[in-house]
Amino acid sequence: MRDMVAGDDKVFLEPDAEYGGYVVECPSLPGTYSQGKTVSEALANIQEAIQLTLEDMESAGSRSSILPKCW
């Protein structure tokens, strides 16, 4: 598994032979995963997944005052 770092924030990226691309997760937002055929695509997709998760949390009234350390 490879760490992708943006400042102190991390997402975890790893190759997925079955998919033929990469799987990426944001550990500070459990259940926030994505994938892409390339590293760039996977990272763009996880950014979108993080944003959607945060929007869902906010609309449910459960968004923490501490933003996740993903991106």
Jmol script that loads the backbone (N, CA, C; Angstrom):
load data "model"
ATOM      1  N   MET A   1       0.848  -1.176   0.000  1.00  0.00           N
ATOM      2  CA  MET A   1       0.000   0.000   0.000  1.00  0.00           C
ATOM      3  C   MET A   1       0.890   1.234   0.000  1.00  0.00           C
ATOM      4  N   ARG A   2       0.539   2.213  -0.776  1.00  0.00           N
ATOM      5  CA  ARG A   2       1.334   3.417  -0.936  1.00  0.00           C
ATOM      6  C   ARG A   2       0.615   4.600  -0.298  1.00  0.00           C
ATOM      7  N   ASP A   3       1.313   5.400   0.504  1.00  0.00           N
ATOM      8  CA  ASP A   3       0.745   6.608   1.094  1.00  0.00           C
ATOM      9  C   ASP A   3       0.873   7.751   0.096  1.00  0.00           C
ATOM     10  N   MET A   4      -0.205   8.472  -0.125  1.00  0.00           N
ATOM     11  CA  MET A   4      -0.164   9.684  -0.930  1.00  0.00           C
ATOM     12  C   MET A   4      -0.357  10.840   0.045  1.00  0.00           C
ATOM     13  N   VAL A   5       0.604  11.723   0.111  1.00  0.00           N
ATOM     14  CA  VAL A   5       0.588  12.763   1.128  1.00  0.00           C
ATOM     15  C   VAL A   5       0.340  14.133   0.496  1.00  0.00           C
ATOM     16  N   ALA A   6      -0.574  14.893   1.088  1.00  0.00           N
ATOM     17  CA  ALA A   6      -0.803  16.288   0.731  1.00  0.00           C
ATOM     18  C   ALA A   6      -0.715  17.049   2.039  1.00  0.00           C
ATOM     19  N   GLY A   7       0.426  17.625   2.332  1.00  0.00           N
ATOM     20  CA  GLY A   7       0.646  18.208   3.646  1.00  0.00           C
ATOM     21  C   GLY A   7       0.768  17.062   4.641  1.00  0.00           C
ATOM     22  N   ASP A   8       0.028  17.113   5.729  1.00  0.00           N
ATOM     23  CA  ASP A   8       0.021  16.029   6.702  1.00  0.00           C
ATOM     24  C   ASP A   8      -1.129  15.057   6.463  1.00  0.00           C
ATOM     25  N   ASP A   9      -1.928  15.304   5.458  1.00  0.00           N
ATOM     26  CA  ASP A   9      -3.124  14.516   5.213  1.00  0.00           C
ATOM     27  C   ASP A   9      -2.793  13.343   4.300  1.00  0.00           C
ATOM     28  N   LYS A  10      -3.443  12.194   4.579  1.00  0.00           N
ATOM     29  CA  LYS A  10      -3.109  11.003   3.806  1.00  0.00           C
ATOM     30  C   LYS A  10      -4.339  10.304   3.257  1.00  0.00           C
ATOM     31  N   VAL A  11      -4.165   9.745   2.089  1.00  0.00           N
ATOM     32  CA  VAL A  11      -5.060   8.735   1.552  1.00  0.00           C
ATOM     33  C   VAL A  11      -4.163   7.554   1.218  1.00  0.00           C
ATOM     34  N   PHE A  12      -4.745   6.379   1.203  1.00  0.00           N
ATOM     35  CA  PHE A  12      -3.973   5.181   0.905  1.00  0.00           C
ATOM     36  C   PHE A  12      -4.374   4.664  -0.466  1.00  0.00           C
ATOM     37  N   LEU A  13      -3.369   4.441  -1.283  1.00  0.00           N
ATOM     38  CA  LEU A  13      -3.547   4.025  -2.667  1.00  0.00           C
ATOM     39  C   LEU A  13      -2.837   2.700  -2.868  1.00  0.00           C
ATOM     40  N   GLU A  14      -3.534   1.752  -3.496  1.00  0.00           N
ATOM     41  CA  GLU A  14      -2.860   0.493  -3.805  1.00  0.00           C
ATOM     42  C   GLU A  14      -3.351  -0.059  -5.132  1.00  0.00           C
ATOM     43  N   PRO A  15      -2.468  -0.762  -5.833  1.00  0.00           N
ATOM     44  CA  PRO A  15      -2.864  -1.377  -7.099  1.00  0.00           C
ATOM     45  C   PRO A  15      -3.901  -2.466  -6.841  1.00  0.00           C
ATOM     46  N   ASP A  16      -4.799  -2.624  -7.776  1.00  0.00           N
ATOM     47  CA  ASP A  16      -5.811  -3.670  -7.708  1.00  0.00           C
ATOM     48  C   ASP A  16      -5.739  -4.470  -9.004  1.00  0.00           C
ATOM     49  N   ALA A  17      -5.116  -5.623  -8.934  1.00  0.00           N
ATOM     50  CA  ALA A  17      -4.902  -6.441 -10.132  1.00  0.00           C
ATOM     51  C   ALA A  17      -6.226  -6.898 -10.741  1.00  0.00           C
ATOM     52  N   GLU A  18      -7.205  -7.201  -9.909  1.00  0.00           N
ATOM     53  CA  GLU A  18      -8.498  -7.656 -10.413  1.00  0.00           C
ATOM     54  C   GLU A  18      -9.197  -6.558 -11.209  1.00  0.00           C
ATOM     55  N   TYR A  19      -9.138  -5.333 -10.682  1.00  0.00           N
ATOM     56  CA  TYR A  19      -9.757  -4.182 -11.343  1.00  0.00           C
ATOM     57  C   TYR A  19      -8.898  -3.685 -12.502  1.00  0.00           C
ATOM     58  N   GLY A  20      -7.589  -3.827 -12.364  1.00  0.00           N
ATOM     59  CA  GLY A  20      -6.676  -3.340 -13.394  1.00  0.00           C
ATOM     60  C   GLY A  20      -6.353  -1.872 -13.236  1.00  0.00           C
ATOM     61  N   GLY A  21      -6.459  -1.377 -12.022  1.00  0.00           N
ATOM     62  CA  GLY A  21      -6.167   0.028 -11.742  1.00  0.00           C
ATOM     63  C   GLY A  21      -5.756   0.174 -10.290  1.00  0.00           C
ATOM     64  N   TYR A  22      -6.317   1.171  -9.623  1.00  0.00           N
ATOM     65  CA  TYR A  22      -5.941   1.474  -8.248  1.00  0.00           C
ATOM     66  C   TYR A  22      -7.187   1.678  -7.384  1.00  0.00           C
ATOM     67  N   VAL A  23      -7.061   1.274  -6.131  1.00  0.00           N
ATOM     68  CA  VAL A  23      -8.082   1.518  -5.121  1.00  0.00           C
ATOM     69  C   VAL A  23      -7.484   2.498  -4.126  1.00  0.00           C
ATOM     70  N   VAL A  24      -8.292   3.450  -3.666  1.00  0.00           N
ATOM     71  CA  VAL A  24      -7.809   4.475  -2.748  1.00  0.00           C
ATOM     72  C   VAL A  24      -8.848   4.677  -1.649  1.00  0.00           C
ATOM     73  N   GLU A  25      -8.358   4.918  -0.427  1.00  0.00           N
ATOM     74  CA  GLU A  25      -9.256   5.156   0.695  1.00  0.00           C
ATOM     75  C   GLU A  25      -8.774   6.319   1.542  1.00  0.00           C
ATOM     76  N   CYS A  26      -9.711   6.907   2.263  1.00  0.00           N
ATOM     77  CA  CYS A  26      -9.412   7.973   3.209  1.00  0.00           C
ATOM     78  C   CYS A  26      -9.682   7.415   4.606  1.00  0.00           C
ATOM     79  N   PRO A  27      -8.635   7.025   5.342  1.00  0.00           N
ATOM     80  CA  PRO A  27      -8.844   6.361   6.629  1.00  0.00           C
ATOM     81  C   PRO A  27      -9.545   7.211   7.684  1.00  0.00           C
ATOM     82  N   SER A  28      -9.464   8.531   7.589  1.00  0.00           N
ATOM     83  CA  SER A  28     -10.124   9.356   8.596  1.00  0.00           C
ATOM     84  C   SER A  28     -11.622   9.505   8.329  1.00  0.00           C
ATOM     85  N   LEU A  29     -12.097   9.023   7.178  1.00  0.00           N
ATOM     86  CA  LEU A  29     -13.529   8.964   6.877  1.00  0.00           C
ATOM     87  C   LEU A  29     -13.865   7.512   6.552  1.00  0.00           C
ATOM     88  N   PRO A  30     -14.114   6.694   7.563  1.00  0.00           N
ATOM     89  CA  PRO A  30     -14.367   5.273   7.333  1.00  0.00           C
ATOM     90  C   PRO A  30     -15.434   5.052   6.256  1.00  0.00           C
ATOM     91  N   GLY A  31     -15.136   4.112   5.381  1.00  0.00           N
ATOM     92  CA  GLY A  31     -16.060   3.790   4.300  1.00  0.00           C
ATOM     93  C   GLY A  31     -15.910   4.666   3.074  1.00  0.00           C
ATOM     94  N   THR A  32     -14.953   5.593   3.084  1.00  0.00           N
ATOM     95  CA  THR A  32     -14.741   6.473   1.935  1.00  0.00           C
ATOM     96  C   THR A  32     -13.638   5.879   1.065  1.00  0.00           C
ATOM     97  N   TYR A  33     -14.075   5.215   0.009  1.00  0.00           N
ATOM     98  CA  TYR A  33     -13.190   4.523  -0.932  1.00  0.00           C
ATOM     99  C   TYR A  33     -13.505   4.992  -2.336  1.00  0.00           C
ATOM    100  N   SER A  34     -12.546   4.813  -3.230  1.00  0.00           N
ATOM    101  CA  SER A  34     -12.794   5.030  -4.644  1.00  0.00           C
ATOM    102  C   SER A  34     -11.771   4.218  -5.432  1.00  0.00           C
ATOM    103  N   GLN A  35     -11.795   4.379  -6.732  1.00  0.00           N
ATOM    104  CA  GLN A  35     -10.862   3.662  -7.589  1.00  0.00           C
ATOM    105  C   GLN A  35     -10.665   4.436  -8.869  1.00  0.00           C
ATOM    106  N   GLY A  36      -9.679   4.047  -9.623  1.00  0.00           N
ATOM    107  CA  GLY A  36      -9.406   4.654 -10.916  1.00  0.00           C
ATOM    108  C   GLY A  36      -8.444   3.790 -11.702  1.00  0.00           C
ATOM    109  N   LYS A  37      -8.460   3.945 -12.988  1.00  0.00           N
ATOM    110  CA  LYS A  37      -7.557   3.171 -13.850  1.00  0.00           C
ATOM    111  C   LYS A  37      -6.115   3.656 -13.731  1.00  0.00           C
ATOM    112  N   THR A  38      -5.928   4.926 -13.382  1.00  0.00           N
ATOM    113  CA  THR A  38      -4.589   5.487 -13.195  1.00  0.00           C
ATOM    114  C   THR A  38      -4.517   6.102 -11.799  1.00  0.00           C
ATOM    115  N   VAL A  39      -3.299   6.397 -11.356  1.00  0.00           N
ATOM    116  CA  VAL A  39      -3.120   7.054 -10.054  1.00  0.00           C
ATOM    117  C   VAL A  39      -3.855   8.392 -10.052  1.00  0.00           C
ATOM    118  N   SER A  40      -3.692   9.170 -11.103  1.00  0.00           N
ATOM    119  CA  SER A  40      -4.343  10.489 -11.177  1.00  0.00           C
ATOM    120  C   SER A  40      -5.857  10.371 -11.108  1.00  0.00           C
ATOM    121  N   GLU A  41      -6.409   9.417 -11.830  1.00  0.00           N
ATOM    122  CA  GLU A  41      -7.857   9.222 -11.826  1.00  0.00           C
ATOM    123  C   GLU A  41      -8.340   8.788 -10.443  1.00  0.00           C
ATOM    124  N   ALA A  42      -7.614   7.868  -9.807  1.00  0.00           N
ATOM    125  CA  ALA A  42      -7.995   7.405  -8.471  1.00  0.00           C
ATOM    126  C   ALA A  42      -7.969   8.551  -7.463  1.00  0.00           C
ATOM    127  N   LEU A  43      -6.954   9.398  -7.530  1.00  0.00           N
ATOM    128  CA  LEU A  43      -6.849  10.531  -6.605  1.00  0.00           C
ATOM    129  C   LEU A  43      -7.950  11.560  -6.855  1.00  0.00           C
ATOM    130  N   ALA A  44      -8.278  11.808  -8.107  1.00  0.00           N
ATOM    131  CA  ALA A  44      -9.382  12.724  -8.417  1.00  0.00           C
ATOM    132  C   ALA A  44     -10.699  12.154  -7.898  1.00  0.00           C
ATOM    133  N   ASN A  45     -10.876  10.849  -8.056  1.00  0.00           N
ATOM    134  CA  ASN A  45     -12.109  10.206  -7.613  1.00  0.00           C
ATOM    135  C   ASN A  45     -12.245  10.217  -6.094  1.00  0.00           C
ATOM    136  N   ILE A  46     -11.138  10.029  -5.362  1.00  0.00           N
ATOM    137  CA  ILE A  46     -11.240  10.048  -3.898  1.00  0.00           C
ATOM    138  C   ILE A  46     -11.535  11.462  -3.421  1.00  0.00           C
ATOM    139  N   GLN A  47     -11.027  12.474  -4.097  1.00  0.00           N
ATOM    140  CA  GLN A  47     -11.364  13.849  -3.722  1.00  0.00           C
ATOM    141  C   GLN A  47     -12.874  14.065  -3.830  1.00  0.00           C
ATOM    142  N   GLU A  48     -13.463  13.562  -4.895  1.00  0.00           N
ATOM    143  CA  GLU A  48     -14.911  13.680  -5.073  1.00  0.00           C
ATOM    144  C   GLU A  48     -15.652  12.880  -4.001  1.00  0.00           C
ATOM    145  N   ALA A  49     -15.174  11.678  -3.701  1.00  0.00           N
ATOM    146  CA  ALA A  49     -15.812  10.850  -2.672  1.00  0.00           C
ATOM    147  C   ALA A  49     -15.745  11.529  -1.307  1.00  0.00           C
ATOM    148  N   ILE A  50     -14.623  12.152  -0.999  1.00  0.00           N
ATOM    149  CA  ILE A  50     -14.470  12.875   0.270  1.00  0.00           C
ATOM    150  C   ILE A  50     -15.460  14.024   0.323  1.00  0.00           C
ATOM    151  N   GLN A  51     -15.550  14.793  -0.745  1.00  0.00           N
ATOM    152  CA  GLN A  51     -16.474  15.929  -0.783  1.00  0.00           C
ATOM    153  C   GLN A  51     -17.911  15.462  -0.600  1.00  0.00           C
ATOM    154  N   LEU A  52     -18.313  14.406  -1.279  1.00  0.00           N
ATOM    155  CA  LEU A  52     -19.676  13.887  -1.151  1.00  0.00           C
ATOM    156  C   LEU A  52     -19.951  13.375   0.255  1.00  0.00           C
ATOM    157  N   THR A  53     -18.976  12.716   0.860  1.00  0.00           N
ATOM    158  CA  THR A  53     -19.135  12.233   2.230  1.00  0.00           C
ATOM    159  C   THR A  53     -19.336  13.398   3.187  1.00  0.00           C
ATOM    160  N   LEU A  54     -18.524  14.442   3.030  1.00  0.00           N
ATOM    161  CA  LEU A  54     -18.649  15.611   3.891  1.00  0.00           C
ATOM    162  C   LEU A  54     -19.997  16.304   3.699  1.00  0.00           C
ATOM    163  N   GLU A  55     -20.462  16.383   2.457  1.00  0.00           N
ATOM    164  CA  GLU A  55     -21.769  16.987   2.196  1.00  0.00           C
ATOM    165  C   GLU A  55     -22.881  16.170   2.852  1.00  0.00           C
ATOM    166  N   ASP A  56     -22.795  14.840   2.757  1.00  0.00           N
ATOM    167  CA  ASP A  56     -23.781  13.968   3.396  1.00  0.00           C
ATOM    168  C   ASP A  56     -23.766  14.140   4.909  1.00  0.00           C
ATOM    169  N   MET A  57     -22.568  14.218   5.479  1.00  0.00           N
ATOM    170  CA  MET A  57     -22.448  14.402   6.926  1.00  0.00           C
ATOM    171  C   MET A  57     -23.051  15.734   7.350  1.00  0.00           C
ATOM    172  N   GLU A  58     -22.793  16.769   6.560  1.00  0.00           N
ATOM    173  CA  GLU A  58     -23.301  18.091   6.886  1.00  0.00           C
ATOM    174  C   GLU A  58     -24.828  18.114   6.816  1.00  0.00           C
ATOM    175  N   SER A  59     -25.394  17.517   5.777  1.00  0.00           N
ATOM    176  CA  SER A  59     -26.854  17.526   5.638  1.00  0.00           C
ATOM    177  C   SER A  59     -27.529  16.688   6.721  1.00  0.00           C
ATOM    178  N   ALA A  60     -26.817  15.688   7.239  1.00  0.00           N
ATOM    179  CA  ALA A  60     -27.353  14.863   8.327  1.00  0.00           C
ATOM    180  C   ALA A  60     -27.086  15.496   9.683  1.00  0.00           C
ATOM    181  N   GLY A  61     -26.345  16.605   9.695  1.00  0.00           N
ATOM    182  CA  GLY A  61     -26.035  17.290  10.939  1.00  0.00           C
ATOM    183  C   GLY A  61     -24.950  16.617  11.748  1.00  0.00           C
ATOM    184  N   SER A  62     -24.168  15.756  11.119  1.00  0.00           N
ATOM    185  CA  SER A  62     -23.138  15.031  11.862  1.00  0.00           C
ATOM    186  C   SER A  62     -21.724  15.414  11.489  1.00  0.00           C
ATOM    187  N   ARG A  63     -21.570  16.478  10.725  1.00  0.00           N
ATOM    188  CA  ARG A  63     -20.217  16.883  10.322  1.00  0.00           C
ATOM    189  C   ARG A  63     -19.474  17.453  11.519  1.00  0.00           C
ATOM    190  N   SER A  64     -18.338  16.903  11.776  1.00  0.00           N
ATOM    191  CA  SER A  64     -17.514  17.335  12.893  1.00  0.00           C
ATOM    192  C   SER A  64     -16.914  18.699  12.608  1.00  0.00           C
ATOM    193  N   SER A  65     -16.599  19.416  13.673  1.00  0.00           N
ATOM    194  CA  SER A  65     -15.921  20.699  13.496  1.00  0.00           C
ATOM    195  C   SER A  65     -14.476  20.500  13.068  1.00  0.00           C
ATOM    196  N   ILE A  66     -13.970  19.273  13.196  1.00  0.00           N
ATOM    197  CA  ILE A  66     -12.617  18.947  12.767  1.00  0.00           C
ATOM    198  C   ILE A  66     -12.724  18.252  11.419  1.00  0.00           C
ATOM    199  N   LEU A  67     -12.206  18.893  10.388  1.00  0.00           N
ATOM    200  CA  LEU A  67     -12.252  18.288   9.071  1.00  0.00           C
ATOM    201  C   LEU A  67     -11.333  17.075   9.005  1.00  0.00           C
ATOM    202  N   PRO A  68     -11.698  16.086   8.237  1.00  0.00           N
ATOM    203  CA  PRO A  68     -10.869  14.887   8.138  1.00  0.00           C
ATOM    204  C   PRO A  68      -9.515  15.200   7.536  1.00  0.00           C
ATOM    205  N   LYS A  69      -8.554  14.408   7.888  1.00  0.00           N
ATOM    206  CA  LYS A  69      -7.190  14.589   7.404  1.00  0.00           C
ATOM    207  C   LYS A  69      -6.965  13.730   6.160  1.00  0.00           C
ATOM    208  N   CYS A  70      -7.740  13.984   5.125  1.00  0.00           N
ATOM    209  CA  CYS A  70      -7.617  13.191   3.908  1.00  0.00           C
ATOM    210  C   CYS A  70      -6.972  13.940   2.766  1.00  0.00           C
ATOM    211  N   TRP A  71      -7.302  15.189   2.634  1.00  0.00           N
ATOM    212  CA  TRP A  71      -6.812  15.876   1.452  1.00  0.00           C
ATOM    213  C   TRP A  71      -6.553  17.307   1.729  1.00  0.00           C
TER     214      TRP A  71
END
end "model"
wireframe off; spacefill off
backbone 0.3
color backbone group
